[in-house]
Amino acid sequence: MVVGNLSLIAHTYHQTLSQSASIVSVFAWTYAIATPLLALSTNRFNKRSLFLTLLAVFLAGTLLSAFAPRAYRSSYFRG
């Protein structure tokens, strides 16, 4: 979904298109690697409390990312 907005992201953060694409690639690779590992390591926890905790972490990361002054800081909050 983000790939369609690369030019907007690059313009907003005053970057080249390739720099923005690199940030999106790191984001995608992080999720591709972390998802199965998290699924295996969180299997022993209560599903409801785990869901609510991770939803709160995701919300905090999204809010911090939305107000980040630079794109590299935005990637820290999202990754």
C-alpha positions in Angstrom: 0.0 0.0 0.0 2.8 2.4 0.8 4.6 1.8 -2.6 1.9 3.8 -4.4 2.7 6.8 -2.3 6.5 6.8 -2.6 6.7 10.1 -4.4 4.6 11.7 -1.7 6.7 10.3 1.0 9.9 11.4 -0.8 8.5 14.9 -1.2 7.3 15.2 2.4 10.6 14.2 3.9 12.8 16.0 1.2 14.4 12.7 0.0 15.1 11.1 -3.3 12.7 8.4 -4.5 15.4 5.7 -3.9 15.9 6.7 -0.3 12.2 6.4 0.4 12.0 3.1 -1.4 14.9 1.8 0.8 13.0 2.7 3.9 9.9 0.9 2.7 12.0 -2.1 1.8 13.5 -2.3 5.3 10.0 -2.0 6.7 8.7 -4.9 4.6 11.7 -7.1 5.3 11.4 -6.5 9.0 7.8 -7.6 9.0 8.6 -10.6 6.8 11.2 -11.9 9.2 9.7 -10.9 12.5 6.1 -12.2 11.9 6.9 -16.0 12.0 9.3 -15.5 14.8 6.7 -13.6 16.9 4.1 -16.2 16.1 6.3 -19.0 17.5 7.5 -17.1 20.5 4.1 -15.7 21.7 2.2 -19.0 21.4 2.2 -19.5 25.2 0.6 -16.2 26.1 -3.1 -15.4 26.5 -4.3 -14.3 23.1 -6.6 -11.5 24.2 -4.0 -9.7 26.4 -1.3 -10.2 23.8 -3.6 -8.7 21.1 -4.4 -5.7 23.2 -0.8 -5.1 24.2 0.5 -5.4 20.7 -2.3 -3.2 19.4 -1.2 -0.5 21.9 2.4 -0.8 20.8 1.3 -0.5 17.1 -0.8 2.5 17.9 2.1 4.2 19.8 4.5 3.5 16.9 2.0 4.8 14.4 1.5 8.0 16.3 5.2 8.6 16.8 5.8 7.9 13.1 3.2 10.3 12.1 4.8 13.2 13.9 8.5 12.3 13.1 10.3 15.2 11.6 12.5 13.0 9.4 11.9 9.8 7.5 14.7 7.9 9.2 13.1 8.6 12.6 9.8 7.5 11.2 11.3 4.1 10.3 12.7 3.7 13.8 9.2 4.0 15.3 7.6 1.7 12.8 10.2 -1.1 12.7 
